[in-house]
Amino acid sequence: MCLATVYGRKQEEESILIKNASRIDVDGRKICIRDIMGAEVIVEGAITMVDLANSVVKINCTEE
């Protein structure tokens, strides 16, 4: 199983959005991230990097 840590970036600040992400769904600018326990985080933005070898996903989040 390939699980990832998802980082969100707003301006110059980056933080962890969710650990152990097992699924990411993208619908336009809406990104729904689900972890192995079923918890969901929904953000608006764009995926900028996916590193499967190191289990990292980076998202530039839209300012709200």
CHARMM-style PDB file with segment names, atoms N, HN, CA, C and O in Angstrom:
ATOM      1  N   MET     1       0.855  -1.176   0.000  1.00  0.00      PROA
ATOM      2  CA  MET     1       0.000   0.000   0.000  1.00  0.00      PROA
ATOM      3  C   MET     1       0.898   1.235   0.000  1.00  0.00      PROA
ATOM      4  O   MET     1       1.894   1.290   0.721  1.00  0.00      PROA
ATOM      5  N   CYS     2       0.540   2.205  -0.803  1.00  0.00      PROA
ATOM      6  HN  CYS     2      -0.269   2.160  -1.389  1.00  0.00      PROA
ATOM      7  CA  CYS     2       1.308   3.447  -0.908  1.00  0.00      PROA
ATOM      8  C   CYS     2       0.528   4.569  -0.231  1.00  0.00      PROA
ATOM      9  O   CYS     2      -0.504   5.009  -0.738  1.00  0.00      PROA
ATOM     10  N   LEU     3       1.017   5.024   0.903  1.00  0.00      PROA
ATOM     11  HN  LEU     3       1.856   4.667   1.315  1.00  0.00      PROA
ATOM     12  CA  LEU     3       0.382   6.120   1.638  1.00  0.00      PROA
ATOM     13  C   LEU     3       1.286   7.336   1.548  1.00  0.00      PROA
ATOM     14  O   LEU     3       2.504   7.198   1.427  1.00  0.00      PROA
ATOM     15  N   ALA     4       0.700   8.527   1.607  1.00  0.00      PROA
ATOM     16  HN  ALA     4      -0.288   8.638   1.705  1.00  0.00      PROA
ATOM     17  CA  ALA     4       1.490   9.742   1.454  1.00  0.00      PROA
ATOM     18  C   ALA     4       1.143  10.774   2.513  1.00  0.00      PROA
ATOM     19  O   ALA     4       0.059  10.758   3.096  1.00  0.00      PROA
ATOM     20  N   THR     5       2.087  11.665   2.745  1.00  0.00      PROA
ATOM     21  HN  THR     5       2.967  11.678   2.271  1.00  0.00      PROA
ATOM     22  CA  THR     5       1.834  12.858   3.541  1.00  0.00      PROA
ATOM     23  C   THR     5       1.569  13.979   2.546  1.00  0.00      PROA
ATOM     24  O   THR     5       2.341  14.186   1.610  1.00  0.00      PROA
ATOM     25  N   VAL     6       0.458  14.710   2.758  1.00  0.00      PROA
ATOM     26  HN  VAL     6      -0.169  14.542   3.519  1.00  0.00      PROA
ATOM     27  CA  VAL     6       0.074  15.778   1.844  1.00  0.00      PROA
ATOM     28  C   VAL     6       0.335  17.118   2.517  1.00  0.00      PROA
ATOM     29  O   VAL     6      -0.142  17.385   3.620  1.00  0.00      PROA
ATOM     30  N   TYR     7       1.106  17.955   1.825  1.00  0.00      PROA
ATOM     31  HN  TYR     7       1.494  17.739   0.929  1.00  0.00      PROA
ATOM     32  CA  TYR     7       1.460  19.280   2.329  1.00  0.00      PROA
ATOM     33  C   TYR     7       0.693  20.335   1.537  1.00  0.00      PROA
ATOM     34  O   TYR     7       0.572  20.242   0.315  1.00  0.00      PROA
ATOM     35  N   GLY     8       0.182  21.331   2.242  1.00  0.00      PROA
ATOM     36  HN  GLY     8       0.280  21.406   3.235  1.00  0.00      PROA
ATOM     37  CA  GLY     8      -0.491  22.452   1.603  1.00  0.00      PROA
ATOM     38  C   GLY     8       0.335  23.701   1.763  1.00  0.00      PROA
ATOM     39  O   GLY     8       0.947  23.924   2.808  1.00  0.00      PROA
ATOM     40  N   ARG     9       0.356  24.522   0.723  1.00  0.00      PROA
ATOM     41  HN  ARG     9      -0.140  24.342  -0.126  1.00  0.00      PROA
ATOM     42  CA  ARG     9       1.140  25.753   0.748  1.00  0.00      PROA
ATOM     43  C   ARG     9       0.231  26.938   0.449  1.00  0.00      PROA
ATOM     44  O   ARG     9      -0.466  26.961  -0.565  1.00  0.00      PROA
ATOM     45  N   LYS    10       0.247  27.929   1.354  1.00  0.00      PROA
ATOM     46  HN  LYS    10       0.813  27.911   2.178  1.00  0.00      PROA
ATOM     47  CA  LYS    10      -0.426  29.214   1.140  1.00  0.00      PROA
ATOM     48  C   LYS    10       0.638  30.280   1.271  1.00  0.00      PROA
ATOM     49  O   LYS    10       1.289  30.399   2.309  1.00  0.00      PROA
ATOM     50  N   GLN    11       0.811  31.057   0.212  1.00  0.00      PROA
ATOM     51  HN  GLN    11       0.282  30.961  -0.631  1.00  0.00      PROA
ATOM     52  CA  GLN    11       1.885  32.054   0.122  1.00  0.00      PROA
ATOM     53  C   GLN    11       3.210  31.359   0.397  1.00  0.00      PROA
ATOM     54  O   GLN    11       3.576  30.455  -0.355  1.00  0.00      PROA
ATOM     55  N   GLU    12       3.938  31.732   1.425  1.00  0.00      PROA
ATOM     56  HN  GLU    12       3.641  32.466   2.036  1.00  0.00      PROA
ATOM     57  CA  GLU    12       5.247  31.132   1.707  1.00  0.00      PROA
ATOM     58  C   GLU    12       5.188  30.090   2.818  1.00  0.00      PROA
ATOM     59  O   GLU    12       6.218  29.524   3.185  1.00  0.00      PROA
ATOM     60  N   GLU    13       4.005  29.829   3.356  1.00  0.00      PROA
ATOM     61  HN  GLU    13       3.169  30.288   3.058  1.00  0.00      PROA
ATOM     62  CA  GLU    13       3.861  28.927   4.491  1.00  0.00      PROA
ATOM     63  C   GLU    13       3.369  27.556   4.026  1.00  0.00      PROA
ATOM     64  O   GLU    13       2.379  27.455   3.303  1.00  0.00      PROA
ATOM     65  N   GLU    14       4.075  26.499   4.452  1.00  0.00      PROA
ATOM     66  HN  GLU    14       4.880  26.581   5.040  1.00  0.00      PROA
ATOM     67  CA  GLU    14       3.693  25.133   4.099  1.00  0.00      PROA
ATOM     68  C   GLU    14       3.405  24.350   5.371  1.00  0.00      PROA
ATOM     69  O   GLU    14       4.151  24.438   6.346  1.00  0.00      PROA
ATOM     70  N   SER    15       2.319  23.584   5.355  1.00  0.00      PROA
ATOM     71  HN  SER    15       1.713  23.513   4.562  1.00  0.00      PROA
ATOM     72  CA  SER    15       1.964  22.782   6.521  1.00  0.00      PROA
ATOM     73  C   SER    15       1.396  21.447   6.057  1.00  0.00      PROA
ATOM     74  O   SER    15       0.986  21.295   4.907  1.00  0.00      PROA
ATOM     75  N   ILE    16       1.378  20.489   6.967  1.00  0.00      PROA
ATOM     76  HN  ILE    16       1.711  20.612   7.902  1.00  0.00      PROA
ATOM     77  CA  ILE    16       0.813  19.177   6.668  1.00  0.00      PROA
ATOM     78  C   ILE    16      -0.710  19.280   6.681  1.00  0.00      PROA
ATOM     79  O   ILE    16      -1.305  19.739   7.657  1.00  0.00      PROA
ATOM     80  N   LEU    17      -1.329  18.847   5.587  1.00  0.00      PROA
ATOM     81  HN  LEU    17      -0.846  18.475   4.795  1.00  0.00      PROA
ATOM     82  CA  LEU    17      -2.788  18.798   5.519  1.00  0.00      PROA
ATOM     83  C   LEU    17      -3.310  17.492   6.077  1.00  0.00      PROA
ATOM     84  O   LEU    17      -4.306  17.473   6.800  1.00  0.00      PROA
ATOM     85  N   ILE    18      -2.637  16.391   5.740  1.00  0.00      PROA
ATOM     86  HN  ILE    18      -1.828  16.406   5.152  1.00  0.00      PROA
ATOM     87  CA  ILE    18      -3.085  15.078   6.195  1.00  0.00      PROA
ATOM     88  C   ILE    18      -1.938  14.079   6.038  1.00  0.00      PROA
ATOM     89  O   ILE    18      -1.173  14.142   5.075  1.00  0.00      PROA
ATOM     90  N   LYS    19      -1.831  13.168   6.987  1.00  0.00      PROA
ATOM     91  HN  LYS    19      -2.452  13.118   7.769  1.00  0.00      PROA
ATOM     92  CA  LYS    19      -0.849  12.085   6.916  1.00  0.00      PROA
ATOM     93  C   LYS    19      -1.568  10.805   6.528  1.00  0.00      PROA
ATOM     94  O   LYS    19      -2.781  10.691   6.706  1.00  0.00      PROA
ATOM     95  N   ASN    20      -0.836   9.856   6.007  1.00  0.00      PROA
ATOM     96  HN  ASN    20       0.149   9.948   5.863  1.00  0.00      PROA
ATOM     97  CA  ASN    20      -1.374   8.543   5.612  1.00  0.00      PROA
ATOM     98  C   ASN    20      -2.516   8.652   4.607  1.00  0.00      PROA
ATOM     99  O   ASN    20      -3.508   7.928   4.697  1.00  0.00      PROA
ATOM    100  N   ALA    21      -2.366   9.566   3.650  1.00  0.00      PROA
ATOM    101  HN  ALA    21      -1.560  10.154   3.577  1.00  0.00      PROA
ATOM    102  CA  ALA    21      -3.378   9.724   2.606  1.00  0.00      PROA
ATOM    103  C   ALA    21      -3.379   8.486   1.718  1.00  0.00      PROA
ATOM    104  O   ALA    21      -2.335   8.031   1.250  1.00  0.00      PROA
ATOM    105  N   SER    22      -4.573   7.957   1.500  1.00  0.00      PROA
ATOM    106  HN  SER    22      -5.421   8.326   1.880  1.00  0.00      PROA
ATOM    107  CA  SER    22      -4.700   6.761   0.670  1.00  0.00      PROA
ATOM    108  C   SER    22      -5.414   7.049  -0.651  1.00  0.00      PROA
ATOM    109  O   SER    22      -5.346   6.251  -1.586  1.00  0.00      PROA
ATOM    110  N   ARG    23      -6.108   8.211  -0.724  1.00  0.00      PROA
ATOM    111  HN  ARG    23      -6.163   8.859   0.036  1.00  0.00      PROA
ATOM    112  CA  ARG    23      -6.856   8.536  -1.943  1.00  0.00      PROA
ATOM    113  C   ARG    23      -6.919  10.044  -2.109  1.00  0.00      PROA
ATOM    114  O   ARG    23      -7.123  10.781  -1.145  1.00  0.00      PROA
ATOM    115  N   ILE    24      -6.740  10.496  -3.357  1.00  0.00      PROA
ATOM    116  HN  ILE    24      -6.574   9.898  -4.141  1.00  0.00      PROA
ATOM    117  CA  ILE    24      -6.876  11.908  -3.696  1.00  0.00      PROA
ATOM    118  C   ILE    24      -7.757  11.993  -4.925  1.00  0.00      PROA
ATOM    119  O   ILE    24      -7.455  11.392  -5.956  1.00  0.00      PROA
ATOM    120  N   ASP    25      -8.860  12.747  -4.818  1.00  0.00      PROA
ATOM    121  HN  ASP    25      -9.106  13.235  -3.981  1.00  0.00      PROA
ATOM    122  CA  ASP    25      -9.760  12.982  -5.939  1.00  0.00      PROA
ATOM    123  C   ASP    25      -9.688  14.459  -6.307  1.00  0.00      PROA
ATOM    124  O   ASP    25      -9.704  15.326  -5.433  1.00  0.00      PROA
ATOM    125  N   VAL    26      -9.610  14.737  -7.608  1.00  0.00      PROA
ATOM    126  HN  VAL    26      -9.598  14.032  -8.317  1.00  0.00      PROA
ATOM    127  CA  VAL    26      -9.524  16.111  -8.087  1.00  0.00      PROA
ATOM    128  C   VAL    26     -10.724  16.389  -8.982  1.00  0.00      PROA
ATOM    129  O   VAL    26     -11.001  15.640  -9.918  1.00  0.00      PROA
ATOM    130  N   ASP    27     -11.436  17.480  -8.684  1.00  0.00      PROA
ATOM    131  HN  ASP    27     -11.211  18.089  -7.923  1.00  0.00      PROA
ATOM    132  CA  ASP    27     -12.571  17.933  -9.493  1.00  0.00      PROA
ATOM    133  C   ASP    27     -12.363  19.416  -9.756  1.00  0.00      PROA
ATOM    134  O   ASP    27     -12.757  20.260  -8.950  1.00  0.00      PROA
ATOM    135  N   GLY    28     -11.747  19.725 -10.879  1.00  0.00      PROA
ATOM    136  HN  GLY    28     -11.428  19.039 -11.533  1.00  0.00      PROA
ATOM    137  CA  GLY    28     -11.407  21.120 -11.167  1.00  0.00      PROA
ATOM    138  C   GLY    28     -10.350  21.592 -10.193  1.00  0.00      PROA
ATOM    139  O   GLY    28      -9.244  21.053 -10.167  1.00  0.00      PROA
ATOM    140  N   ARG    29     -10.679  22.604  -9.381  1.00  0.00      PROA
ATOM    141  HN  ARG    29     -11.577  23.042  -9.402  1.00  0.00      PROA
ATOM    142  CA  ARG    29      -9.740  23.126  -8.388  1.00  0.00      PROA
ATOM    143  C   ARG    29     -10.019  22.571  -6.997  1.00  0.00      PROA
ATOM    144  O   ARG    29      -9.306  22.898  -6.049  1.00  0.00      PROA
ATOM    145  N   LYS    30     -11.048  21.737  -6.863  1.00  0.00      PROA
ATOM    146  HN  LYS    30     -11.628  21.473  -7.633  1.00  0.00      PROA
ATOM    147  CA  LYS    30     -11.361  21.126  -5.570  1.00  0.00      PROA
ATOM    148  C   LYS    30     -10.618  19.798  -5.449  1.00  0.00      PROA
ATOM    149  O   LYS    30     -10.723  18.931  -6.317  1.00  0.00      PROA
ATOM    150  N   ILE    31      -9.861  19.652  -4.351  1.00  0.00      PROA
ATOM    151  HN  ILE    31      -9.776  20.356  -3.646  1.00  0.00      PROA
ATOM    152  CA  ILE    31      -9.082  18.433  -4.109  1.00  0.00      PROA
ATOM    153  C   ILE    31      -9.571  17.804  -2.810  1.00  0.00      PROA
ATOM    154  O   ILE    31      -9.527  18.435  -1.754  1.00  0.00      PROA
ATOM    155  N   CYS    32     -10.035  16.569  -2.889  1.00  0.00      PROA
ATOM    156  HN  CYS    32     -10.071  16.057  -3.747  1.00  0.00      PROA
ATOM    157  CA  CYS    32     -10.518  15.828  -1.730  1.00  0.00      PROA
ATOM    158  C   CYS    32      -9.486  14.751  -1.400  1.00  0.00      PROA
ATOM    159  O   CYS    32      -9.195  13.877  -2.216  1.00  0.00      PROA
ATOM    160  N   ILE    33      -8.937  14.833  -0.177  1.00  0.00      PROA
ATOM    161  HN  ILE    33      -9.174  15.544   0.486  1.00  0.00      PROA
ATOM    162  CA  ILE    33      -7.901  13.907   0.261  1.00  0.00      PROA
ATOM    163  C   ILE    33      -8.466  13.058   1.392  1.00  0.00      PROA
ATOM    164  O   ILE    33      -9.044  13.593   2.338  1.00  0.00      PROA
ATOM    165  N   ARG    34      -8.306  11.750   1.304  1.00  0.00      PROA
ATOM    166  HN  ARG    34      -7.837  11.316   0.535  1.00  0.00      PROA
ATOM    167  CA  ARG    34      -8.832  10.835   2.319  1.00  0.00      PROA
ATOM    168  C   ARG    34      -7.690  10.009   2.890  1.00  0.00      PROA
ATOM    169  O   ARG    34      -6.831   9.530   2.150  1.00  0.00      PROA
ATOM    170  N   ASP    35      -7.681   9.840   4.230  1.00  0.00      PROA
ATOM    171  HN  ASP    35      -8.378  10.229   4.831  1.00  0.00      PROA
ATOM    172  CA  ASP    35      -6.639   9.011   4.843  1.00  0.00      PROA
ATOM    173  C   ASP    35      -7.140   7.581   5.039  1.00  0.00      PROA
ATOM    174  O   ASP    35      -8.282   7.269   4.702  1.00  0.00      PROA
ATOM    175  N   ILE    36      -6.289   6.718   5.583  1.00  0.00      PROA
ATOM    176  HN  ILE    36      -5.361   6.972   5.856  1.00  0.00      PROA
ATOM    177  CA  ILE    36      -6.642   5.301   5.707  1.00  0.00      PROA
ATOM    178  C   ILE    36      -7.759   5.053   6.713  1.00  0.00      PROA
ATOM    179  O   ILE    36      -8.371   3.986   6.694  1.00  0.00      PROA
ATOM    180  N   MET    37      -8.036   6.013   7.587  1.00  0.00      PROA
ATOM    181  HN  MET    37      -7.539   6.881   7.602  1.00  0.00      PROA
ATOM    182  CA  MET    37      -9.118   5.875   8.562  1.00  0.00      PROA
ATOM    183  C   MET    37     -10.435   6.471   8.050  1.00  0.00      PROA
ATOM    184  O   MET    37     -11.454   6.398   8.737  1.00  0.00      PROA
ATOM    185  N   GLY    38     -10.420   7.060   6.845  1.00  0.00      PROA
ATOM    186  HN  GLY    38      -9.592   7.120   6.287  1.00  0.00      PROA
ATOM    187  CA  GLY    38     -11.627   7.611   6.252  1.00  0.00      PROA
ATOM    188  C   GLY    38     -11.824   9.094   6.495  1.00  0.00      PROA
ATOM    189  O   GLY    38     -12.804   9.660   6.010  1.00  0.00      PROA
ATOM    190  N   ALA    39     -10.922   9.752   7.235  1.00  0.00      PROA
ATOM    191  HN  ALA    39     -10.126   9.291   7.629  1.00  0.00      PROA
ATOM    192  CA  ALA    39     -11.026  11.197   7.446  1.00  0.00      PROA
ATOM    193  C   ALA    39     -10.751  11.907   6.122  1.00  0.00      PROA
ATOM    194  O   ALA    39      -9.889  11.489   5.349  1.00  0.00      PROA
ATOM    195  N   GLU    40     -11.502  12.999   5.870  1.00  0.00      PROA
ATOM    196  HN  GLU    40     -12.201  13.339   6.499  1.00  0.00      PROA
ATOM    197  CA  GLU    40     -11.355  13.741   4.617  1.00  0.00      PROA
ATOM    198  C   GLU    40     -10.948  15.174   4.875  1.00  0.00      PROA
ATOM    199  O   GLU    40     -11.357  15.788   5.860  1.00  0.00      PROA
ATOM    200  N   VAL    41     -10.133  15.696   3.970  1.00  0.00      PROA
ATOM    201  HN  VAL    41      -9.801  15.197   3.170  1.00  0.00      PROA
ATOM    202  CA  VAL    41      -9.789  17.107   3.930  1.00  0.00      PROA
ATOM    203  C   VAL    41     -10.079  17.569   2.513  1.00  0.00      PROA
ATOM    204  O   VAL    41      -9.650  16.932   1.551  1.00  0.00      PROA
ATOM    205  N   ILE    42     -10.806  18.677   2.376  1.00  0.00      PROA
ATOM    206  HN  ILE    42     -11.155  19.194   3.157  1.00  0.00      PROA
ATOM    207  CA  ILE    42     -11.102  19.230   1.062  1.00  0.00      PROA
ATOM    208  C   ILE    42     -10.496  20.618   0.981  1.00  0.00      PROA
ATOM    209  O   ILE    42     -10.753  21.467   1.835  1.00  0.00      PROA
ATOM    210  N   VAL    43      -9.686  20.848  -0.053  1.00  0.00      PROA
ATOM    211  HN  VAL    43      -9.478  20.159  -0.746  1.00  0.00      PROA
ATOM    212  CA  VAL    43      -9.059  22.149  -0.270  1.00  0.00      PROA
ATOM    213  C   VAL    43      -9.256  22.552  -1.720  1.00  0.00      PROA
ATOM    214  O   VAL    43      -9.532  21.718  -2.583  1.00  0.00      PROA
ATOM    215  N   GLU    44      -9.110  23.852  -1.974  1.00  0.00      PROA
ATOM    216  HN  GLU    44      -8.886  24.529  -1.274  1.00  0.00      PROA
ATOM    217  CA  GLU    44      -9.102  24.344  -3.347  1.00  0.00      PROA
ATOM    218  C   GLU    44      -7.683  24.716  -3.699  1.00  0.00      PROA
ATOM    219  O   GLU    44      -6.977  25.329  -2.899  1.00  0.00      PROA
ATOM    220  N   GLY    45      -7.263  24.348  -4.891  1.00  0.00      PROA
ATOM    221  HN  GLY    45      -7.837  23.849  -5.542  1.00  0.00      PROA
ATOM    222  CA  GLY    45      -5.911  24.657  -5.315  1.00  0.00      PROA
ATOM    223  C   GLY    45      -5.483  23.747  -6.439  1.00  0.00      PROA
ATOM    224  O   GLY    45      -6.303  23.268  -7.222  1.00  0.00      PROA
ATOM    225  N   ALA    46      -4.172  23.513  -6.509  1.00  0.00      PROA
ATOM    226  HN  ALA    46      -3.505  23.902  -5.873  1.00  0.00      PROA
ATOM    227  CA  ALA    46      -3.612  22.684  -7.572  1.00  0.00      PROA
ATOM    228  C   ALA    46      -2.482  21.830  -7.011  1.00  0.00      PROA
ATOM    229  O   ALA    46      -1.672  22.297  -6.211  1.00  0.00      PROA
ATOM    230  N   ILE    47      -2.441  20.574  -7.441  1.00  0.00      PROA
ATOM    231  HN  ILE    47      -3.100  20.195  -8.091  1.00  0.00      PROA
ATOM    232  CA  ILE    47      -1.340  19.690  -7.058  1.00  0.00      PROA
ATOM    233  C   ILE    47      -0.110  20.138  -7.838  1.00  0.00      PROA
ATOM    234  O   ILE    47      -0.151  20.249  -9.064  1.00  0.00      PROA
ATOM    235  N   THR    48       0.984  20.395  -7.121  1.00  0.00      PROA
ATOM    236  HN  THR    48       1.017  20.305  -6.126  1.00  0.00      PROA
ATOM    237  CA  THR    48       2.200  20.867  -7.775  1.00  0.00      PROA
ATOM    238  C   THR    48       3.274  19.799  -7.858  1.00  0.00      PROA
ATOM    239  O   THR    48       4.169  19.892  -8.698  1.00  0.00      PROA
ATOM    240  N   MET    49       3.205  18.765  -6.987  1.00  0.00      PROA
ATOM    241  HN  MET    49       2.478  18.689  -6.304  1.00  0.00      PROA
ATOM    242  CA  MET    49       4.246  17.743  -7.001  1.00  0.00      PROA
ATOM    243  C   MET    49       3.738  16.475  -6.337  1.00  0.00      PROA
ATOM    244  O   MET    49       3.073  16.521  -5.302  1.00  0.00      PROA
ATOM    245  N   VAL    50       4.061  15.342  -6.950  1.00  0.00      PROA
ATOM    246  HN  VAL    50       4.601  15.305  -7.791  1.00  0.00      PROA
ATOM    247  CA  VAL    50       3.778  14.034  -6.367  1.00  0.00      PROA
ATOM    248  C   VAL    50       5.072  13.228  -6.438  1.00  0.00      PROA
ATOM    249  O   VAL    50       5.610  12.994  -7.521  1.00  0.00      PROA
ATOM    250  N   ASP    51       5.569  12.805  -5.266  1.00  0.00      PROA
ATOM    251  HN  ASP    51       5.132  12.995  -4.387  1.00  0.00      PROA
ATOM    252  CA  ASP    51       6.793  12.006  -5.173  1.00  0.00      PROA
ATOM    253  C   ASP    51       6.409  10.680  -4.518  1.00  0.00      PROA
ATOM    254  O   ASP    51       6.382  10.569  -3.293  1.00  0.00      PROA
ATOM    255  N   LEU    52       6.114   9.684  -5.340  1.00  0.00      PROA
ATOM    256  HN  LEU    52       6.136   9.774  -6.336  1.00  0.00      PROA
ATOM    257  CA  LEU    52       5.655   8.402  -4.816  1.00  0.00      PROA
ATOM    258  C   LEU    52       6.772   7.628  -4.123  1.00  0.00      PROA
ATOM    259  O   LEU    52       6.506   6.850  -3.207  1.00  0.00      PROA
ATOM    260  N   ALA    53       8.008   7.830  -4.545  1.00  0.00      PROA
ATOM    261  HN  ALA    53       8.224   8.462  -5.289  1.00  0.00      PROA
ATOM    262  CA  ALA    53       9.125   7.133  -3.913  1.00  0.00      PROA
ATOM    263  C   ALA    53       9.312   7.564  -2.464  1.00  0.00      PROA
ATOM    264  O   ALA    53       9.719   6.767  -1.620  1.00  0.00      PROA
ATOM    265  N   ASN    54       9.010   8.840  -2.178  1.00  0.00      PROA
ATOM    266  HN  ASN    54       8.679   9.488  -2.864  1.00  0.00      PROA
ATOM    267  CA  ASN    54       9.152   9.367  -0.819  1.00  0.00      PROA
ATOM    268  C   ASN    54       7.809   9.650  -0.143  1.00  0.00      PROA
ATOM    269  O   ASN    54       7.775  10.222   0.947  1.00  0.00      PROA
ATOM    270  N   SER    55       6.705   9.255  -0.780  1.00  0.00      PROA
ATOM    271  HN  SER    55       6.733   8.791  -1.665  1.00  0.00      PROA
ATOM    272  CA  SER    55       5.352   9.384  -0.216  1.00  0.00      PROA
ATOM    273  C   SER    55       5.000  10.820   0.149  1.00  0.00      PROA
ATOM    274  O   SER    55       4.532  11.089   1.255  1.00  0.00      PROA
ATOM    275  N   VAL    56       5.226  11.746  -0.789  1.00  0.00      PROA
ATOM    276  HN  VAL    56       5.605  11.528  -1.689  1.00  0.00      PROA
ATOM    277  CA  VAL    56       4.954  13.160  -0.570  1.00  0.00      PROA
ATOM    278  C   VAL    56       4.097  13.706  -1.702  1.00  0.00      PROA
ATOM    279  O   VAL    56       4.347  13.431  -2.876  1.00  0.00      PROA
ATOM    280  N   VAL    57       3.068  14.496  -1.329  1.00  0.00      PROA
ATOM    281  HN  VAL    57       2.865  14.720  -0.376  1.00  0.00      PROA
ATOM    282  CA  VAL    57       2.248  15.230  -2.294  1.00  0.00      PROA
ATOM    283  C   VAL    57       2.225  16.680  -1.836  1.00  0.00      PROA
ATOM    284  O   VAL    57       2.046  16.955  -0.650  1.00  0.00      PROA
ATOM    285  N   LYS    58       2.408  17.620  -2.778  1.00  0.00      PROA
ATOM    286  HN  LYS    58       2.554  17.397  -3.742  1.00  0.00      PROA
ATOM    287  CA  LYS    58       2.373  19.041  -2.442  1.00  0.00      PROA
ATOM    288  C   LYS    58       1.285  19.719  -3.241  1.00  0.00      PROA
ATOM    289  O   LYS    58       1.112  19.481  -4.437  1.00  0.00      PROA
ATOM    290  N   ILE    59       0.539  20.592  -2.525  1.00  0.00      PROA
ATOM    291  HN  ILE    59       0.679  20.785  -1.554  1.00  0.00      PROA
ATOM    292  CA  ILE    59      -0.584  21.309  -3.124  1.00  0.00      PROA
ATOM    293  C   ILE    59      -0.416  22.800  -2.869  1.00  0.00      PROA
ATOM    294  O   ILE    59      -0.138  23.206  -1.741  1.00  0.00      PROA
ATOM    295  N   ASN    60      -0.582  23.629  -3.913  1.00  0.00      PROA
ATOM    296  HN  ASN    60      -0.808  23.299  -4.830  1.00  0.00      PROA
ATOM    297  CA  ASN    60      -0.689  25.066  -3.714  1.00  0.00      PROA
ATOM    298  C   ASN    60      -2.158  25.376  -3.462  1.00  0.00      PROA
ATOM    299  O   ASN    60      -2.993  25.215  -4.352  1.00  0.00      PROA
ATOM    300  N   CYS    61      -2.470  25.818  -2.256  1.00  0.00      PROA
ATOM    301  HN  CYS    61      -1.792  25.949  -1.533  1.00  0.00      PROA
ATOM    302  CA  CYS    61      -3.850  26.079  -1.869  1.00  0.00      PROA
ATOM    303  C   CYS    61      -4.267  27.482  -2.282  1.00  0.00      PROA
ATOM    304  O   CYS    61      -3.472  28.420  -2.217  1.00  0.00      PROA
ATOM    305  N   THR    62      -5.521  27.620  -2.709  1.00  0.00      PROA
ATOM    306  HN  THR    62      -6.166  26.858  -2.761  1.00  0.00      PROA
ATOM    307  CA  THR    62      -6.085  28.906  -3.067  1.00  0.00      PROA
ATOM    308  C   THR    62      -6.415  29.677  -1.799  1.00  0.00      PROA
ATOM    309  O   THR    62      -6.948  29.116  -0.842  1.00  0.00      PROA
ATOM    310  N   GLU    63      -6.096  30.963  -1.797  1.00  0.00      PROA
ATOM    311  HN  GLU    63      -5.662  31.419  -2.574  1.00  0.00      PROA
ATOM    312  CA  GLU    63      -6.445  31.810  -0.653  1.00  0.00      PROA
ATOM    313  C   GLU    63      -7.940  32.020  -0.599  1.00  0.00      PROA
ATOM    314  O   GLU    63      -8.576  32.252  -1.627  1.00  0.00      PROA
ATOM    315  N   GLU    64      -8.503  31.939   0.584  1.00  0.00      PROA
ATOM    316  HN  GLU    64      -7.987  31.750   1.419  1.00  0.00      PROA
ATOM    317  CA  GLU    64      -9.949  32.146   0.752  1.00  0.00      PROA
ATOM    318  C   GLU    64     -10.217  33.317   1.632  1.00  0.00      PROA
ATOM    319  OT1 GLU    64     -11.376  33.644   1.887  1.00  0.00      PROA
TER     320      GLU     64
END
